[in-house]
Amino acid sequence: MQQNNTILSLTTDLLANGGFSHLKDDEISALHHLILRLQEPLTVIQQNLLLTFWNNADAANLPSGLLYRCNTILQQTGRHPIVELYAEVEMY
């Protein structure tokens, strides 16, 4: 499987597994719309746009295999890995 096909399918998997559930509704809607409009092979610009969404993904509830595959691609493209987002809580 080519990397651009992998990026598209992994983006769909991230979406299905709640990796973007913390985003605003309009951001998730934009991602859905983008995925539906994309045709393979993806251009470099399209790949980078999807990877930008990955930068905003939350690893909290993702299956470890999916997280590993995504982070491998992010590392290969010189980007930061997907990490678990933590809410800052004040302690009194």
PDB file of N, CA, C and O in Angstrom:
ATOM      1  N   MET A   1       0.842  -1.180   0.000  1.00  0.00           N
ATOM      2  CA  MET A   1       0.000   0.000   0.000  1.00  0.00           C
ATOM      3  C   MET A   1       0.882   1.237   0.000  1.00  0.00           C
ATOM      4  O   MET A   1       1.827   1.327   0.784  1.00  0.00           O
ATOM      5  N   GLN A   2       0.586   2.176  -0.861  1.00  0.00           N
ATOM      6  CA  GLN A   2       1.365   3.398  -0.927  1.00  0.00           C
ATOM      7  C   GLN A   2       1.094   4.246   0.310  1.00  0.00           C
ATOM      8  O   GLN A   2       0.039   4.141   0.935  1.00  0.00           O
ATOM      9  N   GLN A   3       2.078   5.097   0.653  1.00  0.00           N
ATOM     10  CA  GLN A   3       1.938   5.902   1.859  1.00  0.00           C
ATOM     11  C   GLN A   3       0.722   6.817   1.800  1.00  0.00           C
ATOM     12  O   GLN A   3       0.042   6.991   2.811  1.00  0.00           O
ATOM     13  N   ASN A   4       0.423   7.419   0.620  1.00  0.00           N
ATOM     14  CA  ASN A   4      -0.724   8.330   0.578  1.00  0.00           C
ATOM     15  C   ASN A   4      -2.037   7.589   0.783  1.00  0.00           C
ATOM     16  O   ASN A   4      -2.962   8.145   1.376  1.00  0.00           O
ATOM     17  N   ASN A   5      -2.147   6.343   0.309  1.00  0.00           N
ATOM     18  CA  ASN A   5      -3.327   5.526   0.591  1.00  0.00           C
ATOM     19  C   ASN A   5      -3.401   5.216   2.076  1.00  0.00           C
ATOM     20  O   ASN A   5      -4.481   5.200   2.667  1.00  0.00           O
ATOM     21  N   THR A   6      -2.248   4.972   2.669  1.00  0.00           N
ATOM     22  CA  THR A   6      -2.182   4.677   4.091  1.00  0.00           C
ATOM     23  C   THR A   6      -2.625   5.887   4.903  1.00  0.00           C
ATOM     24  O   THR A   6      -3.360   5.736   5.879  1.00  0.00           O
ATOM     25  N   ILE A   7      -2.193   7.078   4.518  1.00  0.00           N
ATOM     26  CA  ILE A   7      -2.569   8.291   5.238  1.00  0.00           C
ATOM     27  C   ILE A   7      -4.082   8.478   5.204  1.00  0.00           C
ATOM     28  O   ILE A   7      -4.683   8.820   6.223  1.00  0.00           O
ATOM     29  N   LEU A   8      -4.694   8.263   4.069  1.00  0.00           N
ATOM     30  CA  LEU A   8      -6.142   8.407   3.959  1.00  0.00           C
ATOM     31  C   LEU A   8      -6.861   7.358   4.806  1.00  0.00           C
ATOM     32  O   LEU A   8      -7.788   7.694   5.544  1.00  0.00           O
ATOM     33  N   SER A   9      -6.452   6.109   4.712  1.00  0.00           N
ATOM     34  CA  SER A   9      -7.133   5.059   5.473  1.00  0.00           C
ATOM     35  C   SER A   9      -6.892   5.207   6.976  1.00  0.00           C
ATOM     36  O   SER A   9      -7.793   4.946   7.773  1.00  0.00           O
ATOM     37  N   LEU A  10      -5.695   5.619   7.368  1.00  0.00           N
ATOM     38  CA  LEU A  10      -5.430   5.819   8.793  1.00  0.00           C
ATOM     39  C   LEU A  10      -6.189   7.026   9.340  1.00  0.00           C
ATOM     40  O   LEU A  10      -6.594   7.025  10.503  1.00  0.00           O
ATOM     41  N   THR A  11      -6.385   8.044   8.522  1.00  0.00           N
ATOM     42  CA  THR A  11      -7.189   9.190   8.954  1.00  0.00           C
ATOM     43  C   THR A  11      -8.620   8.745   9.227  1.00  0.00           C
ATOM     44  O   THR A  11      -9.232   9.155  10.214  1.00  0.00           O
ATOM     45  N   THR A  12      -9.142   7.907   8.347  1.00  0.00           N
ATOM     46  CA  THR A  12     -10.484   7.362   8.544  1.00  0.00           C
ATOM     47  C   THR A  12     -10.534   6.521   9.817  1.00  0.00           C
ATOM     48  O   THR A  12     -11.506   6.595  10.569  1.00  0.00           O
ATOM     49  N   ASP A  13      -9.497   5.723  10.065  1.00  0.00           N
ATOM     50  CA  ASP A  13      -9.434   4.910  11.286  1.00  0.00           C
ATOM     51  C   ASP A  13      -9.349   5.784  12.537  1.00  0.00           C
ATOM     52  O   ASP A  13      -9.989   5.492  13.547  1.00  0.00           O
ATOM     53  N   LEU A  14      -8.554   6.857  12.467  1.00  0.00           N
ATOM     54  CA  LEU A  14      -8.466   7.783  13.604  1.00  0.00           C
ATOM     55  C   LEU A  14      -9.835   8.389  13.898  1.00  0.00           C
ATOM     56  O   LEU A  14     -10.236   8.504  15.056  1.00  0.00           O
ATOM     57  N   LEU A  15     -10.530   8.767  12.867  1.00  0.00           N
ATOM     58  CA  LEU A  15     -11.860   9.349  13.020  1.00  0.00           C
ATOM     59  C   LEU A  15     -12.822   8.332  13.634  1.00  0.00           C
ATOM     60  O   LEU A  15     -13.578   8.663  14.547  1.00  0.00           O
ATOM     61  N   ALA A  16     -12.794   7.102  13.134  1.00  0.00           N
ATOM     62  CA  ALA A  16     -13.689   6.051  13.621  1.00  0.00           C
ATOM     63  C   ALA A  16     -13.394   5.651  15.062  1.00  0.00           C
ATOM     64  O   ALA A  16     -14.291   5.198  15.773  1.00  0.00           O
ATOM     65  N   ASN A  17     -12.149   5.813  15.499  1.00  0.00           N
ATOM     66  CA  ASN A  17     -11.753   5.403  16.848  1.00  0.00           C
ATOM     67  C   ASN A  17     -11.726   6.559  17.849  1.00  0.00           C
ATOM     68  O   ASN A  17     -11.185   6.414  18.945  1.00  0.00           O
ATOM     69  N   GLY A  18     -12.301   7.696  17.484  1.00  0.00           N
ATOM     70  CA  GLY A  18     -12.426   8.805  18.423  1.00  0.00           C
ATOM     71  C   GLY A  18     -11.191   9.658  18.593  1.00  0.00           C
ATOM     72  O   GLY A  18     -11.091  10.412  19.561  1.00  0.00           O
ATOM     73  N   GLY A  19     -10.252   9.556  17.678  1.00  0.00           N
ATOM     74  CA  GLY A  19      -9.034  10.346  17.789  1.00  0.00           C
ATOM     75  C   GLY A  19      -9.252  11.839  17.642  1.00  0.00           C
ATOM     76  O   GLY A  19      -8.407  12.644  18.033  1.00  0.00           O
ATOM     77  N   PHE A  20     -10.398  12.203  17.073  1.00  0.00           N
ATOM     78  CA  PHE A  20     -10.702  13.618  16.870  1.00  0.00           C
ATOM     79  C   PHE A  20     -11.947  14.055  17.641  1.00  0.00           C
ATOM     80  O   PHE A  20     -12.474  15.138  17.388  1.00  0.00           O
ATOM     81  N   SER A  21     -12.422  13.237  18.572  1.00  0.00           N
ATOM     82  CA  SER A  21     -13.687  13.523  19.261  1.00  0.00           C
ATOM     83  C   SER A  21     -13.641  14.794  20.104  1.00  0.00           C
ATOM     84  O   SER A  21     -14.688  15.339  20.453  1.00  0.00           O
ATOM     85  N   HIS A  22     -12.457  15.266  20.431  1.00  0.00           N
ATOM     86  CA  HIS A  22     -12.322  16.484  21.234  1.00  0.00           C
ATOM     87  C   HIS A  22     -12.395  17.757  20.388  1.00  0.00           C
ATOM     88  O   HIS A  22     -12.479  18.858  20.932  1.00  0.00           O
ATOM     89  N   LEU A  23     -12.364  17.611  19.062  1.00  0.00           N
ATOM     90  CA  LEU A  23     -12.413  18.780  18.183  1.00  0.00           C
ATOM     91  C   LEU A  23     -13.828  19.351  18.128  1.00  0.00           C
ATOM     92  O   LEU A  23     -14.799  18.676  18.470  1.00  0.00           O
ATOM     93  N   LYS A  24     -13.924  20.594  17.695  1.00  0.00           N
ATOM     94  CA  LYS A  24     -15.227  21.236  17.528  1.00  0.00           C
ATOM     95  C   LYS A  24     -15.975  20.559  16.385  1.00  0.00           C
ATOM     96  O   LYS A  24     -15.369  19.983  15.481  1.00  0.00           O
ATOM     97  N   ASP A  25     -17.295  20.638  16.443  1.00  0.00           N
ATOM     98  CA  ASP A  25     -18.132  20.001  15.425  1.00  0.00           C
ATOM     99  C   ASP A  25     -17.796  20.468  14.013  1.00  0.00           C
ATOM    100  O   ASP A  25     -17.785  19.664  13.081  1.00  0.00           O
ATOM    101  N   ASP A  26     -17.521  21.764  13.849  1.00  0.00           N
ATOM    102  CA  ASP A  26     -17.223  22.260  12.505  1.00  0.00           C
ATOM    103  C   ASP A  26     -15.889  21.726  11.992  1.00  0.00           C
ATOM    104  O   ASP A  26     -15.718  21.548  10.786  1.00  0.00           O
ATOM    105  N   GLU A  27     -14.945  21.469  12.893  1.00  0.00           N
ATOM    106  CA  GLU A  27     -13.657  20.894  12.482  1.00  0.00           C
ATOM    107  C   GLU A  27     -13.822  19.435  12.066  1.00  0.00           C
ATOM    108  O   GLU A  27     -13.238  18.997  11.075  1.00  0.00           O
ATOM    109  N   ILE A  28     -14.615  18.688  12.822  1.00  0.00           N
ATOM    110  CA  ILE A  28     -14.879  17.288  12.466  1.00  0.00           C
ATOM    111  C   ILE A  28     -15.659  17.224  11.154  1.00  0.00           C
ATOM    112  O   ILE A  28     -15.396  16.366  10.311  1.00  0.00           O
ATOM    113  N   SER A  29     -16.606  18.120  10.989  1.00  0.00           N
ATOM    114  CA  SER A  29     -17.373  18.182   9.742  1.00  0.00           C
ATOM    115  C   SER A  29     -16.464  18.477   8.555  1.00  0.00           C
ATOM    116  O   SER A  29     -16.613  17.875   7.491  1.00  0.00           O
ATOM    117  N   ALA A  30     -15.529  19.396   8.733  1.00  0.00           N
ATOM    118  CA  ALA A  30     -14.581  19.723   7.661  1.00  0.00           C
ATOM    119  C   ALA A  30     -13.731  18.510   7.305  1.00  0.00           C
ATOM    120  O   ALA A  30     -13.445  18.275   6.131  1.00  0.00           O
ATOM    121  N   LEU A  31     -13.326  17.740   8.309  1.00  0.00           N
ATOM    122  CA  LEU A  31     -12.532  16.535   8.056  1.00  0.00           C
ATOM    123  C   LEU A  31     -13.357  15.499   7.297  1.00  0.00           C
ATOM    124  O   LEU A  31     -12.869  14.909   6.334  1.00  0.00           O
ATOM    125  N   HIS A  32     -14.601  15.271   7.719  1.00  0.00           N
ATOM    126  CA  HIS A  32     -15.488  14.345   7.000  1.00  0.00           C
ATOM    127  C   HIS A  32     -15.630  14.767   5.540  1.00  0.00           C
ATOM    128  O   HIS A  32     -15.509  13.945   4.632  1.00  0.00           O
ATOM    129  N   HIS A  33     -15.884  16.032   5.332  1.00  0.00           N
ATOM    130  CA  HIS A  33     -16.075  16.560   3.980  1.00  0.00           C
ATOM    131  C   HIS A  33     -14.808  16.370   3.144  1.00  0.00           C
ATOM    132  O   HIS A  33     -14.876  15.987   1.976  1.00  0.00           O
ATOM    133  N   LEU A  34     -13.667  16.639   3.745  1.00  0.00           N
ATOM    134  CA  LEU A  34     -12.392  16.475   3.046  1.00  0.00           C
ATOM    135  C   LEU A  34     -12.181  15.021   2.637  1.00  0.00           C
ATOM    136  O   LEU A  34     -11.809  14.744   1.497  1.00  0.00           O
ATOM    137  N   ILE A  35     -12.415  14.100   3.555  1.00  0.00           N
ATOM    138  CA  ILE A  35     -12.218  12.676   3.271  1.00  0.00           C
ATOM    139  C   ILE A  35     -13.111  12.232   2.115  1.00  0.00           C
ATOM    140  O   ILE A  35     -12.677  11.480   1.242  1.00  0.00           O
ATOM    141  N   LEU A  36     -14.354  12.697   2.111  1.00  0.00           N
ATOM    142  CA  LEU A  36     -15.285  12.309   1.048  1.00  0.00           C
ATOM    143  C   LEU A  36     -14.876  12.848  -0.314  1.00  0.00           C
ATOM    144  O   LEU A  36     -15.173  12.231  -1.337  1.00  0.00           O
ATOM    145  N   ARG A  37     -14.201  13.987  -0.340  1.00  0.00           N
ATOM    146  CA  ARG A  37     -13.815  14.617  -1.605  1.00  0.00           C
ATOM    147  C   ARG A  37     -12.485  14.116  -2.155  1.00  0.00           C
ATOM    148  O   ARG A  37     -12.210  14.289  -3.342  1.00  0.00           O
ATOM    149  N   LEU A  38     -11.669  13.507  -1.329  1.00  0.00           N
ATOM    150  CA  LEU A  38     -10.328  13.106  -1.764  1.00  0.00           C
ATOM    151  C   LEU A  38     -10.388  11.946  -2.741  1.00  0.00           C
ATOM    152  O   LEU A  38     -11.201  11.032  -2.605  1.00  0.00           O
ATOM    153  N   GLN A  39      -9.516  12.006  -3.717  1.00  0.00           N
ATOM    154  CA  GLN A  39      -9.342  10.915  -4.661  1.00  0.00           C
ATOM    155  C   GLN A  39      -7.875  10.523  -4.647  1.00  0.00           C
ATOM    156  O   GLN A  39      -6.985  11.372  -4.597  1.00  0.00           O
ATOM    157  N   GLU A  40      -7.646   9.226  -4.693  1.00  0.00           N
ATOM    158  CA  GLU A  40      -6.268   8.735  -4.695  1.00  0.00           C
ATOM    159  C   GLU A  40      -5.747   8.694  -6.119  1.00  0.00           C
ATOM    160  O   GLU A  40      -6.527   8.470  -7.045  1.00  0.00           O
ATOM    161  N   PRO A  41      -4.481   8.898  -6.320  1.00  0.00           N
ATOM    162  CA  PRO A  41      -3.467   9.152  -5.289  1.00  0.00           C
ATOM    163  C   PRO A  41      -3.557  10.590  -4.773  1.00  0.00           C
ATOM    164  O   PRO A  41      -3.876  11.522  -5.511  1.00  0.00           O
ATOM    165  N   LEU A  42      -3.266  10.730  -3.489  1.00  0.00           N
ATOM    166  CA  LEU A  42      -3.294  12.047  -2.857  1.00  0.00           C
ATOM    167  C   LEU A  42      -2.107  12.881  -3.310  1.00  0.00           C
ATOM    168  O   LEU A  42      -1.015  12.364  -3.545  1.00  0.00           O
ATOM    169  N   THR A  43      -2.338  14.165  -3.427  1.00  0.00           N
ATOM    170  CA  THR A  43      -1.226  15.070  -3.706  1.00  0.00           C
ATOM    171  C   THR A  43      -0.464  15.299  -2.404  1.00  0.00           C
ATOM    172  O   THR A  43      -0.955  14.967  -1.324  1.00  0.00           O
ATOM    173  N   VAL A  44       0.711  15.855  -2.506  1.00  0.00           N
ATOM    174  CA  VAL A  44       1.504  16.163  -1.315  1.00  0.00           C
ATOM    175  C   VAL A  44       0.748  17.148  -0.425  1.00  0.00           C
ATOM    176  O   VAL A  44       0.783  17.034   0.800  1.00  0.00           O
ATOM    177  N   ILE A  45       0.074  18.103  -1.035  1.00  0.00           N
ATOM    178  CA  ILE A  45      -0.702  19.083  -0.266  1.00  0.00           C
ATOM    179  C   ILE A  45      -1.830  18.391   0.503  1.00  0.00           C
ATOM    180  O   ILE A  45      -2.065  18.707   1.669  1.00  0.00           O
ATOM    181  N   GLN A  46      -2.523  17.456  -0.135  1.00  0.00           N
ATOM    182  CA  GLN A  46      -3.599  16.723   0.532  1.00  0.00           C
ATOM    183  C   GLN A  46      -3.059  15.867   1.671  1.00  0.00           C
ATOM    184  O   GLN A  46      -3.661  15.798   2.743  1.00  0.00           O
ATOM    185  N   GLN A  47      -1.917  15.212   1.437  1.00  0.00           N
ATOM    186  CA  GLN A  47      -1.302  14.418   2.501  1.00  0.00           C
ATOM    187  C   GLN A  47      -0.965  15.302   3.697  1.00  0.00           C
ATOM    188  O   GLN A  47      -1.247  14.944   4.840  1.00  0.00           O
ATOM    189  N   ASN A  48      -0.359  16.460   3.427  1.00  0.00           N
ATOM    190  CA  ASN A  48       0.023  17.362   4.509  1.00  0.00           C
ATOM    191  C   ASN A  48      -1.192  17.905   5.251  1.00  0.00           C
ATOM    192  O   ASN A  48      -1.134  18.110   6.463  1.00  0.00           O
ATOM    193  N   LEU A  49      -2.279  18.137   4.544  1.00  0.00           N
ATOM    194  CA  LEU A  49      -3.499  18.604   5.190  1.00  0.00           C
ATOM    195  C   LEU A  49      -4.039  17.550   6.154  1.00  0.00           C
ATOM    196  O   LEU A  49      -4.426  17.873   7.277  1.00  0.00           O
ATOM    197  N   LEU A  50      -4.066  16.299   5.718  1.00  0.00           N
ATOM    198  CA  LEU A  50      -4.521  15.228   6.610  1.00  0.00           C
ATOM    199  C   LEU A  50      -3.578  15.069   7.799  1.00  0.00           C
ATOM    200  O   LEU A  50      -4.029  14.871   8.927  1.00  0.00           O
ATOM    201  N   LEU A  51      -2.279  15.153   7.554  1.00  0.00           N
ATOM    202  CA  LEU A  51      -1.313  15.023   8.649  1.00  0.00           C
ATOM    203  C   LEU A  51      -1.441  16.177   9.639  1.00  0.00           C
ATOM    204  O   LEU A  51      -1.140  16.013  10.822  1.00  0.00           O
ATOM    205  N   THR A  52      -1.881  17.332   9.174  1.00  0.00           N
ATOM    206  CA  THR A  52      -2.127  18.449  10.086  1.00  0.00           C
ATOM    207  C   THR A  52      -3.268  18.105  11.039  1.00  0.00           C
ATOM    208  O   THR A  52      -3.222  18.462  12.216  1.00  0.00           O
ATOM    209  N   PHE A  53      -4.284  17.417  10.541  1.00  0.00           N
ATOM    210  CA  PHE A  53      -5.346  16.944  11.434  1.00  0.00           C
ATOM    211  C   PHE A  53      -4.772  15.958  12.444  1.00  0.00           C
ATOM    212  O   PHE A  53      -5.152  15.976  13.614  1.00  0.00           O
ATOM    213  N   TRP A  54      -3.856  15.092  11.995  1.00  0.00           N
ATOM    214  CA  TRP A  54      -3.244  14.130  12.914  1.00  0.00           C
ATOM    215  C   TRP A  54      -2.555  14.844  14.068  1.00  0.00           C
ATOM    216  O   TRP A  54      -2.561  14.351  15.196  1.00  0.00           O
ATOM    217  N   ASN A  55      -1.961  16.005  13.793  1.00  0.00           N
ATOM    218  CA  ASN A  55      -1.282  16.759  14.849  1.00  0.00           C
ATOM    219  C   ASN A  55      -2.246  17.175  15.950  1.00  0.00           C
ATOM    220  O   ASN A  55      -1.820  17.483  17.063  1.00  0.00           O
ATOM    221  N   ASN A  56      -3.542  17.186  15.649  1.00  0.00           N
ATOM    222  CA  ASN A  56      -4.559  17.557  16.632  1.00  0.00           C
ATOM    223  C   ASN A  56      -5.307  16.352  17.185  1.00  0.00           C
ATOM    224  O   ASN A  56      -6.296  16.513  17.900  1.00  0.00           O
ATOM    225  N   ALA A  57      -4.851  15.162  16.866  1.00  0.00           N
ATOM    226  CA  ALA A  57      -5.509  13.949  17.353  1.00  0.00           C
ATOM    227  C   ALA A  57      -5.138  13.697  18.814  1.00  0.00           C
ATOM    228  O   ALA A  57      -4.106  14.156  19.303  1.00  0.00           O
ATOM    229  N   ASP A  58      -6.009  12.956  19.488  1.00  0.00           N
ATOM    230  CA  ASP A  58      -5.793  12.589  20.887  1.00  0.00           C
ATOM    231  C   ASP A  58      -5.608  11.079  20.963  1.00  0.00           C
ATOM    232  O   ASP A  58      -6.448  10.316  20.485  1.00  0.00           O
ATOM    233  N   ALA A  59      -4.512  10.659  21.563  1.00  0.00           N
ATOM    234  CA  ALA A  59      -4.176   9.242  21.635  1.00  0.00           C
ATOM    235  C   ALA A  59      -4.848   8.516  22.793  1.00  0.00           C
ATOM    236  O   ALA A  59      -4.656   7.310  22.954  1.00  0.00           O
ATOM    237  N   ALA A  60      -5.625   9.218  23.595  1.00  0.00           N
ATOM    238  CA  ALA A  60      -6.159   8.658  24.840  1.00  0.00           C
ATOM    239  C   ALA A  60      -6.850   7.308  24.666  1.00  0.00           C
ATOM    240  O   ALA A  60      -6.612   6.398  25.460  1.00  0.00           O
ATOM    241  N   ASN A  61      -7.683   7.155  23.670  1.00  0.00           N
ATOM    242  CA  ASN A  61      -8.460   5.919  23.530  1.00  0.00           C
ATOM    243  C   ASN A  61      -8.175   5.165  22.241  1.00  0.00           C
ATOM    244  O   ASN A  61      -8.950   4.296  21.842  1.00  0.00           O
ATOM    245  N   LEU A  62      -7.073   5.492  21.594  1.00  0.00           N
ATOM    246  CA  LEU A  62      -6.750   4.833  20.330  1.00  0.00           C
ATOM    247  C   LEU A  62      -6.130   3.462  20.563  1.00  0.00           C
ATOM    248  O   LEU A  62      -5.358   3.285  21.505  1.00  0.00           O
ATOM    249  N   PRO A  63      -6.458   2.492  19.718  1.00  0.00           N
ATOM    250  CA  PRO A  63      -5.785   1.195  19.797  1.00  0.00           C
ATOM    251  C   PRO A  63      -4.282   1.377  19.564  1.00  0.00           C
ATOM    252  O   PRO A  63      -3.866   2.193  18.742  1.00  0.00           O
ATOM    253  N   SER A  64      -3.486   0.617  20.287  1.00  0.00           N
ATOM    254  CA  SER A  64      -2.029   0.799  20.221  1.00  0.00           C
ATOM    255  C   SER A  64      -1.476   0.558  18.817  1.00  0.00           C
ATOM    256  O   SER A  64      -0.544   1.246  18.403  1.00  0.00           O
ATOM    257  N   GLY A  65      -2.027  -0.397  18.083  1.00  0.00           N
ATOM    258  CA  GLY A  65      -1.551  -0.663  16.725  1.00  0.00           C
ATOM    259  C   GLY A  65      -1.791   0.513  15.794  1.00  0.00           C
ATOM    260  O   GLY A  65      -0.934   0.848  14.976  1.00  0.00           O
ATOM    261  N   LEU A  66      -2.949   1.135  15.915  1.00  0.00           N
ATOM    262  CA  LEU A  66      -3.276   2.310  15.103  1.00  0.00           C
ATOM    263  C   LEU A  66      -2.353   3.465  15.462  1.00  0.00           C
ATOM    264  O   LEU A  66      -1.830   4.147  14.581  1.00  0.00           O
ATOM    265  N   LEU A  67      -2.156   3.679  16.742  1.00  0.00           N
ATOM    266  CA  LEU A  67      -1.273   4.753  17.196  1.00  0.00           C
ATOM    267  C   LEU A  67       0.148   4.537  16.688  1.00  0.00           C
ATOM    268  O   LEU A  67       0.807   5.484  16.260  1.00  0.00           O
ATOM    269  N   TYR A  68       0.620   3.298  16.735  1.00  0.00           N
ATOM    270  CA  TYR A  68       1.970   2.981  16.257  1.00  0.00           C
ATOM    271  C   TYR A  68       2.109   3.278  14.759  1.00  0.00           C
ATOM    272  O   TYR A  68       3.084   3.898  14.335  1.00  0.00           O
ATOM    273  N   ARG A  69       1.133   2.834  13.961  1.00  0.00           N
ATOM    274  CA  ARG A  69       1.202   3.065  12.509  1.00  0.00           C
ATOM    275  C   ARG A  69       1.182   4.560  12.186  1.00  0.00           C
ATOM    276  O   ARG A  69       1.933   5.029  11.331  1.00  0.00           O
ATOM    277  N   CYS A  70       0.325   5.291  12.869  1.00  0.00           N
ATOM    278  CA  CYS A  70       0.252   6.745  12.633  1.00  0.00           C
ATOM    279  C   CYS A  70       1.548   7.431  13.042  1.00  0.00           C
ATOM    280  O   CYS A  70       2.078   8.256  12.298  1.00  0.00           O
ATOM    281  N   ASN A  71       2.056   7.092  14.217  1.00  0.00           N
ATOM    282  CA  ASN A  71       3.274   7.742  14.696  1.00  0.00           C
ATOM    283  C   ASN A  71       4.488   7.382  13.852  1.00  0.00           C
ATOM    284  O   ASN A  71       5.418   8.181  13.742  1.00  0.00           O
ATOM    285  N   THR A  72       4.498   6.203  13.257  1.00  0.00           N
ATOM    286  CA  THR A  72       5.586   5.830  12.351  1.00  0.00           C
ATOM    287  C   THR A  72       5.591   6.753  11.136  1.00  0.00           C
ATOM    288  O   THR A  72       6.644   7.243  10.729  1.00  0.00           O
ATOM    289  N   ILE A  73       4.421   6.987  10.560  1.00  0.00           N
ATOM    290  CA  ILE A  73       4.337   7.894   9.406  1.00  0.00           C
ATOM    291  C   ILE A  73       4.702   9.312   9.814  1.00  0.00           C
ATOM    292  O   ILE A  73       5.424   9.999   9.090  1.00  0.00           O
ATOM    293  N   LEU A  74       4.215   9.754  10.958  1.00  0.00           N
ATOM    294  CA  LEU A  74       4.550  11.102  11.425  1.00  0.00           C
ATOM    295  C   LEU A  74       6.057  11.254  11.608  1.00  0.00           C
ATOM    296  O   LEU A  74       6.629  12.282  11.247  1.00  0.00           O
ATOM    297  N   GLN A  75       6.691  10.241  12.164  1.00  0.00           N
ATOM    298  CA  GLN A  75       8.140  10.279  12.360  1.00  0.00           C
ATOM    299  C   GLN A  75       8.857  10.322  11.009  1.00  0.00           C
ATOM    300  O   GLN A  75       9.823  11.068  10.847  1.00  0.00           O
ATOM    301  N   GLN A  76       8.400   9.539  10.052  1.00  0.00           N
ATOM    302  CA  GLN A  76       9.017   9.510   8.724  1.00  0.00           C
ATOM    303  C   GLN A  76       8.891  10.845   8.001  1.00  0.00           C
ATOM    304  O   GLN A  76       9.717  11.175   7.150  1.00  0.00           O
ATOM    305  N   THR A  77       7.861  11.611   8.339  1.00  0.00           N
ATOM    306  CA  THR A  77       7.649  12.902   7.690  1.00  0.00           C
ATOM    307  C   THR A  77       8.160  14.065   8.537  1.00  0.00           C
ATOM    308  O   THR A  77       7.913  15.227   8.216  1.00  0.00           O
ATOM    309  N   GLY A  78       8.870  13.750   9.617  1.00  0.00           N
ATOM    310  CA  GLY A  78       9.479  14.788  10.446  1.00  0.00           C
ATOM    311  C   GLY A  78       8.510  15.530  11.348  1.00  0.00           C
ATOM    312  O   GLY A  78       8.778  16.663  11.748  1.00  0.00           O
ATOM    313  N   ARG A  79       7.397  14.909  11.670  1.00  0.00           N
ATOM    314  CA  ARG A  79       6.384  15.540  12.528  1.00  0.00           C
ATOM    315  C   ARG A  79       6.398  14.930  13.922  1.00  0.00           C
ATOM    316  O   ARG A  79       6.983  13.873  14.154  1.00  0.00           O
ATOM    317  N   HIS A  80       5.741  15.622  14.837  1.00  0.00           N
ATOM    318  CA  HIS A  80       5.632  15.137  16.210  1.00  0.00           C
ATOM    319  C   HIS A  80       4.609  14.006  16.285  1.00  0.00           C
ATOM    320  O   HIS A  80       3.648  13.992  15.517  1.00  0.00           O
ATOM    321  N   PRO A  81       4.805  13.057  17.203  1.00  0.00           N
ATOM    322  CA  PRO A  81       3.863  11.945  17.336  1.00  0.00           C
ATOM    323  C   PRO A  81       2.539  12.395  17.949  1.00  0.00           C
ATOM    324  O   PRO A  81       2.446  13.452  18.572  1.00  0.00           O
ATOM    325  N   ILE A  82       1.534  11.570  17.755  1.00  0.00           N
ATOM    326  CA  ILE A  82       0.243  11.781  18.404  1.00  0.00           C
ATOM    327  C   ILE A  82       0.422  11.391  19.868  1.00  0.00           C
ATOM    328  O   ILE A  82       0.954  10.324  20.175  1.00  0.00           O
ATOM    329  N   VAL A  83      -0.017  12.248  20.752  1.00  0.00           N
ATOM    330  CA  VAL A  83       0.105  11.980  22.185  1.00  0.00           C
ATOM    331  C   VAL A  83      -1.261  12.120  22.839  1.00  0.00           C
ATOM    332  O   VAL A  83      -2.204  12.649  22.252  1.00  0.00           O
ATOM    333  N   GLU A  84      -1.338  11.635  24.063  1.00  0.00           N
ATOM    334  CA  GLU A  84      -2.568  11.777  24.831  1.00  0.00           C
ATOM    335  C   GLU A  84      -2.678  13.211  25.320  1.00  0.00           C
ATOM    336  O   GLU A  84      -1.736  13.754  25.899  1.00  0.00           O
ATOM    337  N   LEU A  85      -3.825  13.817  25.085  1.00  0.00           N
ATOM    338  CA  LEU A  85      -4.048  15.189  25.531  1.00  0.00           C
ATOM    339  C   LEU A  85      -4.525  15.152  26.974  1.00  0.00           C
ATOM    340  O   LEU A  85      -5.404  14.370  27.334  1.00  0.00           O
ATOM    341  N   TYR A  86      -3.943  15.994  27.776  1.00  0.00           N
ATOM    342  CA  TYR A  86      -4.313  16.058  29.186  1.00  0.00           C
ATOM    343  C   TYR A  86      -5.016  17.370  29.473  1.00  0.00           C
ATOM    344  O   TYR A  86      -4.607  18.429  28.996  1.00  0.00           O
ATOM    345  N   ALA A  87      -6.063  17.289  30.245  1.00  0.00           N
ATOM    346  CA  ALA A  87      -6.734  18.511  30.692  1.00  0.00           C
ATOM    347  C   ALA A  87      -6.026  18.996  31.947  1.00  0.00           C
ATOM    348  O   ALA A  87      -5.710  18.216  32.846  1.00  0.00           O
ATOM    349  N   GLU A  88      -5.788  20.281  31.988  1.00  0.00           N
ATOM    350  CA  GLU A  88      -5.128  20.853  33.147  1.00  0.00           C
ATOM    351  C   GLU A  88      -6.165  21.028  34.248  1.00  0.00           C
ATOM    352  O   GLU A  88      -7.208  21.649  34.041  1.00  0.00           O
ATOM    353  N   VAL A  89      -5.869  20.478  35.414  1.00  0.00           N
ATOM    354  CA  VAL A  89      -6.797  20.534  36.535  1.00  0.00           C
ATOM    355  C   VAL A  89      -6.128  21.272  37.675  1.00  0.00           C
ATOM    356  O   VAL A  89      -4.995  20.971  38.052  1.00  0.00           O
ATOM    357  N   GLU A  90      -6.842  22.242  38.218  1.00  0.00           N
ATOM    358  CA  GLU A  90      -6.297  22.971  39.361  1.00  0.00           C
ATOM    359  C   GLU A  90      -6.627  22.211  40.633  1.00  0.00           C
ATOM    360  O   GLU A  90      -7.754  21.756  40.830  1.00  0.00           O
ATOM    361  N   MET A  91      -5.644  22.083  41.477  1.00  0.00           N
ATOM    362  CA  MET A  91      -5.833  21.411  42.762  1.00  0.00           C
ATOM    363  C   MET A  91      -5.843  22.472  43.851  1.00  0.00           C
ATOM    364  O   MET A  91      -4.972  23.341  43.889  1.00  0.00           O
ATOM    365  N   TYR A  92      -6.821  22.401  44.727  1.00  0.00           N
ATOM    366  CA  TYR A  92      -6.911  23.370  45.823  1.00  0.00           C
ATOM    367  C   TYR A  92      -6.421  22.774  47.106  1.00  0.00           C
ATOM    368  O   TYR A  92      -6.422  23.444  48.138  1.00  0.00           O
TER     369      TYR A  92
END
